[in-house]
Amino acid sequence: MRFLLLFLAVFGLSTATASQAVKAGASETNHPEARPFDESANAVEQVDAALARAQLSGKRVIVVMGANWCHDSRGLSGWFAEPRFAAMLAVKYELVYVDVGMKDRNIDIARRFGIKSIKGTPTVLVLSSDGDLLNPKSAPKWRNAASREEDDIFVYFDQFAPEL
């Protein structure tokens, strides 16, 4: 950072202005962010409750296995909180956020649905109300969620029809 500040100062920016520019650039994101992962939650109970609600409502279940330290987990959950996503998700899904720590917590939930390990976060499970994994190939491929286009994410989750 000192080199960058020196470089910017040489080209006419004050170090205060250069420092502000560096800080602003570092904090900008192209997506909203949320931090819904609760390490103290009983994730098994939450998943079971979501499946029970889905059985009654005919919805699918999304289990987002991630962590608040993970940029991509925060990015995907941020999109899910946006009104456009929230409206679509509310009609089609029961949504559960499962904290996986440093990919060493609640792994039994992933295994329960056929995912052997958490290779990246978030890992996103789309389940039928009976607990069948509907996206086995794409579930572990969300570790770039923060850099995906909003519309692509929306289309992906919108494609799964409710079970009604």
DRENTI-320131 format. One line per 2 residues: number of its first residue (from 0); their letters; for each residue x, y, z of N, C-alpha, C. Coordinates in nm, 2 decimals. Layout:
! residues N
NUM = a = X,Y,Z,X,Y,Z,X,Y,Z  ...
END
This chain:
! residues 164
0 = mr = 0.08,-0.12,0.00,0.00,0.00,0.00,0.09,0.13,0.00  0.20,0.12,0.07,0.29,0.24,0.07,0.34,0.27,-0.07
2 = fl = 0.37,0.17,-0.15,0.41,0.19,-0.29,0.30,0.26,-0.37  0.18,0.21,-0.35,0.06,0.27,-0.42,0.04,0.42,-0.38
4 = ll = 0.05,0.45,-0.25,0.03,0.58,-0.20,0.14,0.67,-0.26  0.27,0.62,-0.26,0.38,0.70,-0.31,0.36,0.73,-0.46
6 = fl = 0.32,0.62,-0.54,0.29,0.64,-0.68,0.18,0.74,-0.70  0.07,0.73,-0.63,-0.04,0.83,-0.65,0.01,0.97,-0.61
8 = av = 0.09,0.98,-0.51,0.13,1.11,-0.46,0.22,1.18,-0.57  0.31,1.10,-0.63,0.40,1.15,-0.74,0.32,1.20,-0.85
10 = fg = 0.20,1.14,-0.88,0.12,1.18,-0.99,0.01,1.28,-0.96  0.04,1.35,-0.85,-0.05,1.47,-0.81,-0.16,1.45,-0.71
12 = ls = -0.17,1.33,-0.66,-0.27,1.31,-0.55,-0.21,1.32,-0.42  -0.27,1.39,-0.33,-0.22,1.39,-0.19,-0.23,1.25,-0.13
14 = ta = -0.15,1.23,-0.03,-0.15,1.09,0.03,-0.29,1.07,0.10  -0.35,1.18,0.15,-0.48,1.17,0.21,-0.58,1.12,0.10
16 = ta = -0.58,1.19,-0.01,-0.67,1.16,-0.12,-0.64,1.02,-0.17  -0.51,0.98,-0.19,-0.48,0.85,-0.23,-0.52,0.74,-0.14
18 = sq = -0.50,0.77,-0.01,-0.55,0.67,0.09,-0.70,0.65,0.09  -0.77,0.76,0.07,-0.92,0.74,0.06,-0.96,0.66,-0.06
20 = av = -0.89,0.69,-0.17,-0.92,0.61,-0.30,-0.89,0.46,-0.28  -0.78,0.43,-0.21,-0.75,0.29,-0.19,-0.86,0.23,-0.10
22 = ka = -0.89,0.29,0.01,-0.99,0.24,0.10,-1.13,0.22,0.03  -1.17,0.32,-0.05,-1.30,0.31,-0.12,-1.30,0.20,-0.22
24 = ga = -1.19,0.18,-0.29,-1.18,0.07,-0.39,-1.19,-0.07,-0.32  -1.12,-0.08,-0.20,-1.12,-0.20,-0.13,-1.25,-0.24,-0.08
26 = se = -1.34,-0.14,-0.05,-1.47,-0.18,0.01,-1.58,-0.19,-0.08  -1.56,-0.15,-0.21,-1.67,-0.16,-0.31,-1.70,-0.30,-0.34
28 = tn = -1.83,-0.33,-0.36,-1.87,-0.46,-0.41,-1.97,-0.44,-0.52  -1.99,-0.55,-0.60,-2.08,-0.54,-0.71,-2.21,-0.62,-0.67
30 = hp = -2.22,-0.65,-0.55,-2.34,-0.72,-0.50,-2.37,-0.68,-0.36  -2.50,-0.70,-0.32,-2.53,-0.67,-0.18,-2.47,-0.78,-0.09
32 = ea = -2.45,-0.76,0.03,-2.40,-0.86,0.12,-2.49,-0.87,0.25  -2.49,-1.00,0.30,-2.56,-1.03,0.42,-2.47,-1.12,0.50
34 = rp = -2.50,-1.13,0.63,-2.42,-1.23,0.71,-2.52,-1.31,0.80  -2.59,-1.41,0.73,-2.69,-1.48,0.80,-2.65,-1.61,0.86
36 = fd = -2.52,-1.64,0.86,-2.47,-1.77,0.91,-2.45,-1.76,1.06  -2.52,-1.84,1.13,-2.52,-1.84,1.28,-2.45,-1.97,1.33
38 = es = -2.33,-1.96,1.38,-2.25,-2.07,1.42,-2.31,-2.14,1.54  -2.40,-2.08,1.62,-2.45,-2.14,1.73,-2.59,-2.20,1.71
40 = an = -2.64,-2.19,1.58,-2.77,-2.25,1.55,-2.76,-2.40,1.54  -2.88,-2.46,1.57,-2.88,-2.61,1.55,-2.93,-2.63,1.41
42 = av = -2.83,-2.65,1.32,-2.85,-2.66,1.18,-2.94,-2.78,1.14  -2.92,-2.89,1.21,-3.00,-3.01,1.18,-3.14,-2.98,1.21
44 = eq = -3.17,-2.92,1.32,-3.31,-2.89,1.35,-3.37,-2.79,1.25  -3.29,-2.69,1.20,-3.33,-2.59,1.10,-3.36,-2.66,0.97
46 = vd = -3.28,-2.75,0.93,-3.30,-2.82,0.80,-3.42,-2.91,0.81  -3.44,-2.98,0.92,-3.55,-3.07,0.94,-3.68,-2.99,0.94
48 = aa = -3.68,-2.87,1.01,-3.80,-2.79,1.01,-3.83,-2.73,0.87  -3.73,-2.70,0.79,-3.76,-2.65,0.66,-3.82,-2.76,0.57
50 = la = -3.77,-2.88,0.59,-3.82,-2.99,0.51,-3.97,-3.02,0.55  -4.00,-3.01,0.68,-4.13,-3.03,0.72,-4.23,-2.92,0.67
52 = ra = -4.18,-2.79,0.67,-4.26,-2.69,0.61,-4.28,-2.71,0.46  -4.18,-2.75,0.39,-4.19,-2.78,0.25,-4.28,-2.89,0.22
54 = ql = -4.29,-2.99,0.30,-4.39,-3.10,0.28,-4.53,-3.04,0.29  -4.55,-2.95,0.38,-4.69,-2.89,0.39,-4.72,-2.79,0.28
56 = sg = -4.62,-2.72,0.23,-4.65,-2.61,0.14,-4.62,-2.65,-0.01  -4.55,-2.76,-0.03,-4.52,-2.80,-0.17,-4.40,-2.73,-0.22
58 = kr = -4.32,-2.66,-0.14,-4.21,-2.59,-0.18,-4.08,-2.68,-0.19  -3.98,-2.63,-0.25,-3.85,-2.69,-0.24,-3.77,-2.63,-0.12
60 = vi = -3.66,-2.68,-0.10,-3.57,-2.62,0.01,-3.44,-2.59,-0.04  -3.39,-2.47,-0.01,-3.25,-2.43,-0.04,-3.17,-2.43,0.09
62 = vv = -3.06,-2.51,0.10,-2.97,-2.51,0.21,-2.84,-2.44,0.16  -2.81,-2.33,0.21,-2.69,-2.26,0.18,-2.59,-2.29,0.28
64 = mg = -2.49,-2.36,0.25,-2.38,-2.40,0.34,-2.26,-2.31,0.32  -2.25,-2.22,0.41,-2.14,-2.12,0.40,-2.10,-2.06,0.53
66 = an = -2.04,-1.94,0.53,-1.99,-1.88,0.65,-1.99,-1.73,0.63  -2.00,-1.66,0.74,-1.99,-1.51,0.73,-1.85,-1.46,0.69
68 = wc = -1.75,-1.54,0.71,-1.61,-1.50,0.67,-1.60,-1.50,0.52  -1.69,-1.57,0.45,-1.67,-1.60,0.31,-1.74,-1.50,0.22
70 = hd = -1.66,-1.43,0.14,-1.71,-1.33,0.05,-1.83,-1.38,-0.04  -1.81,-1.50,-0.10,-1.91,-1.55,-0.19,-2.04,-1.59,-0.11
72 = sr = -2.03,-1.64,0.01,-2.15,-1.67,0.09,-2.22,-1.55,0.12  -2.15,-1.44,0.16,-2.22,-1.31,0.19,-2.28,-1.25,0.07
74 = gl = -2.21,-1.27,-0.05,-2.27,-1.22,-0.17,-2.40,-1.29,-0.21  -2.40,-1.42,-0.21,-2.52,-1.49,-0.25,-2.63,-1.46,-0.15
76 = sg = -2.61,-1.46,-0.02,-2.71,-1.43,0.08,-2.76,-1.29,0.06  -2.67,-1.20,0.02,-2.71,-1.06,-0.01,-2.81,-1.05,-0.12
78 = wf = -2.78,-1.12,-0.23,-2.88,-1.13,-0.34,-3.01,-1.18,-0.29  -3.01,-1.29,-0.22,-3.13,-1.35,-0.17,-3.22,-1.26,-0.09
80 = ae = -3.15,-1.16,-0.02,-3.23,-1.06,0.06,-3.29,-0.95,-0.02  -3.24,-0.93,-0.15,-3.29,-0.83,-0.23,-3.44,-0.86,-0.27
82 = pr = -3.53,-0.75,-0.28,-3.67,-0.77,-0.30,-3.70,-0.87,-0.42  -3.63,-0.85,-0.53,-3.66,-0.94,-0.65,-3.64,-1.08,-0.61
84 = fa = -3.53,-1.12,-0.55,-3.50,-1.25,-0.51,-3.59,-1.30,-0.40  -3.61,-1.22,-0.30,-3.69,-1.26,-0.18,-3.83,-1.29,-0.23
86 = am = -3.89,-1.22,-0.32,-4.03,-1.25,-0.37,-4.03,-1.38,-0.44  -3.94,-1.41,-0.52,-3.93,-1.54,-0.60,-3.91,-1.65,-0.50
88 = la = -3.81,-1.64,-0.41,-3.77,-1.74,-0.32,-3.89,-1.78,-0.22  -3.96,-1.67,-0.18,-4.07,-1.70,-0.08,-4.18,-1.79,-0.14
90 = vk = -4.20,-1.78,-0.27,-4.31,-1.86,-0.34,-4.26,-2.00,-0.36  -4.13,-2.02,-0.38,-4.08,-2.15,-0.43,-4.01,-2.23,-0.32
92 = ye = -3.95,-2.16,-0.22,-3.85,-2.23,-0.13,-3.87,-2.20,0.01  -3.82,-2.29,0.09,-3.79,-2.27,0.23,-3.64,-2.26,0.23
94 = lv = -3.59,-2.15,0.29,-3.44,-2.12,0.28,-3.38,-2.14,0.42  -3.27,-2.21,0.42,-3.19,-2.23,0.54,-3.04,-2.20,0.52
96 = yv = -2.99,-2.12,0.61,-2.84,-2.09,0.61,-2.77,-2.18,0.71  -2.68,-2.25,0.67,-2.60,-2.34,0.76,-2.46,-2.30,0.77
98 = dv = -2.41,-2.26,0.89,-2.27,-2.22,0.90,-2.18,-2.35,0.90  -2.08,-2.34,0.81,-1.99,-2.45,0.80,-1.85,-2.42,0.86
100 = gm = -1.84,-2.31,0.93,-1.71,-2.28,1.00,-1.61,-2.26,0.89  -1.50,-2.33,0.91,-1.39,-2.33,0.81,-1.39,-2.46,0.73
102 = kd = -1.52,-2.49,0.69,-1.55,-2.61,0.62,-1.53,-2.74,0.71  -1.55,-2.72,0.84,-1.54,-2.83,0.93,-1.66,-2.84,1.03
104 = rn = -1.76,-2.77,1.00,-1.88,-2.77,1.09,-2.00,-2.81,1.01  -2.09,-2.89,1.06,-2.22,-2.93,1.00,-2.20,-3.00,0.87
106 = id = -2.09,-3.07,0.85,-2.06,-3.14,0.73,-2.16,-3.26,0.72  -2.21,-3.31,0.83,-2.30,-3.42,0.83,-2.43,-3.39,0.75
108 = ia = -2.46,-3.26,0.75,-2.58,-3.22,0.67,-2.55,-3.24,0.52  -2.44,-3.19,0.48,-2.40,-3.21,0.34,-2.40,-3.36,0.30
110 = rr = -2.34,-3.44,0.39,-2.33,-3.59,0.36,-2.47,-3.65,0.36  -2.56,-3.60,0.44,-2.70,-3.65,0.45,-2.76,-3.65,0.31
112 = fg = -2.73,-3.54,0.23,-2.79,-3.52,0.10,-2.70,-3.56,-0.01  -2.59,-3.63,0.02,-2.50,-3.69,-0.09,-2.38,-3.61,-0.13
114 = ik = -2.35,-3.50,-0.05,-2.23,-3.42,-0.08,-2.13,-3.47,0.02  -2.02,-3.53,-0.02,-1.92,-3.59,0.07,-1.84,-3.49,0.15
116 = si = -1.81,-3.38,0.09,-1.73,-3.28,0.17,-1.76,-3.14,0.11  -1.73,-3.04,0.19,-1.75,-2.90,0.15,-1.61,-2.86,0.09
118 = kg = -1.61,-2.84,-0.04,-1.48,-2.80,-0.10,-1.47,-2.65,-0.11  -1.58,-2.59,-0.12,-1.59,-2.44,-0.13,-1.71,-2.39,-0.07
120 = tp = -1.71,-2.26,-0.04,-1.83,-2.20,0.02,-1.87,-2.08,-0.07  -2.00,-2.07,-0.09,-2.11,-2.16,-0.03,-2.12,-2.28,-0.12
122 = tv = -2.17,-2.39,-0.06,-2.22,-2.50,-0.13,-2.37,-2.49,-0.11  -2.45,-2.50,-0.22,-2.59,-2.47,-0.22,-2.67,-2.59,-0.26
124 = lv = -2.74,-2.65,-0.17,-2.82,-2.76,-0.20,-2.97,-2.72,-0.23  -3.02,-2.77,-0.34,-3.16,-2.75,-0.37,-3.22,-2.89,-0.35
126 = ls = -3.32,-2.89,-0.26,-3.38,-3.02,-0.22,-3.53,-3.02,-0.25  -3.58,-3.14,-0.28,-3.72,-3.16,-0.29,-3.78,-3.16,-0.15
128 = sd = -3.91,-3.16,-0.13,-3.96,-3.16,0.01,-3.94,-3.30,0.07  -3.90,-3.40,-0.01,-3.87,-3.53,0.05,-3.72,-3.54,0.08
130 = gd = -3.65,-3.44,0.05,-3.50,-3.44,0.09,-3.42,-3.49,-0.02  -3.47,-3.50,-0.14,-3.38,-3.55,-0.26,-3.30,-3.43,-0.31
132 = ll = -3.17,-3.45,-0.33,-3.09,-3.34,-0.38,-3.12,-3.33,-0.53  -3.16,-3.21,-0.57,-3.20,-3.18,-0.71,-3.08,-3.13,-0.80
134 = np = -2.98,-3.08,-0.73,-2.87,-3.02,-0.81,-2.73,-3.08,-0.76  -2.71,-3.21,-0.77,-2.59,-3.27,-0.73,-2.46,-3.22,-0.80
136 = ks = -2.47,-3.19,-0.92,-2.35,-3.14,-1.00,-2.32,-3.00,-0.97  -2.42,-2.91,-0.96,-2.39,-2.77,-0.94,-2.39,-2.73,-0.79
138 = ap = -2.43,-2.81,-0.70,-2.43,-2.77,-0.56,-2.30,-2.72,-0.51  -2.18,-2.79,-0.54,-2.06,-2.74,-0.49,-1.99,-2.63,-0.58
140 = kw = -2.06,-2.58,-0.68,-2.00,-2.49,-0.77,-2.04,-2.34,-0.75  -2.07,-2.31,-0.63,-2.12,-2.17,-0.60,-2.01,-2.09,-0.53
142 = rn = -1.89,-2.14,-0.52,-1.78,-2.06,-0.46,-1.74,-1.94,-0.53  -1.80,-1.91,-0.64,-1.77,-1.79,-0.72,-1.90,-1.70,-0.72
144 = aa = -1.99,-1.72,-0.63,-2.12,-1.66,-0.63,-2.11,-1.50,-0.63  -2.02,-1.45,-0.57,-2.00,-1.30,-0.56,-1.97,-1.24,-0.70
146 = sr = -1.91,-1.32,-0.78,-1.87,-1.26,-0.91,-1.97,-1.30,-1.02  -2.08,-1.38,-0.99,-2.18,-1.41,-1.09,-2.27,-1.30,-1.11
148 = ee = -2.33,-1.30,-1.23,-2.43,-1.19,-1.27,-2.56,-1.22,-1.19  -2.62,-1.11,-1.15,-2.74,-1.11,-1.08,-2.85,-1.19,-1.16
150 = dd = -2.87,-1.17,-1.28,-2.97,-1.24,-1.36,-2.94,-1.38,-1.37  -2.81,-1.42,-1.39,-2.78,-1.57,-1.39,-2.82,-1.64,-1.27
152 = if = -2.79,-1.58,-1.15,-2.83,-1.64,-1.02,-2.98,-1.65,-1.01  -3.05,-1.54,-1.05,-3.20,-1.55,-1.04,-3.25,-1.66,-1.13
154 = vy = -3.21,-1.67,-1.26,-3.26,-1.77,-1.35,-3.23,-1.91,-1.29  -3.11,-1.93,-1.24,-3.08,-2.06,-1.18,-3.18,-2.11,-1.08
156 = fd = -3.21,-2.02,-0.98,-3.30,-2.06,-0.87,-3.45,-2.06,-0.92  -3.48,-1.97,-1.01,-3.62,-1.96,-1.06,-3.66,-2.09,-1.14
158 = qf = -3.56,-2.16,-1.20,-3.59,-2.28,-1.28,-3.65,-2.39,-1.21  -3.63,-2.40,-1.08,-3.68,-2.51,-1.00,-3.83,-2.48,-0.96
160 = ap = -3.92,-2.55,-1.02,-4.06,-2.52,-0.99,-4.10,-2.58,-0.85  -4.20,-2.51,-0.79,-4.25,-2.57,-0.67,-4.32,-2.71,-0.69
162 = el = -4.34,-2.78,-0.59,-4.39,-2.92,-0.61,-4.54,-2.92,-0.61  -4.61,-2.81,-0.60,-4.76,-2.81,-0.59,-4.82,-2.89,-0.70
END
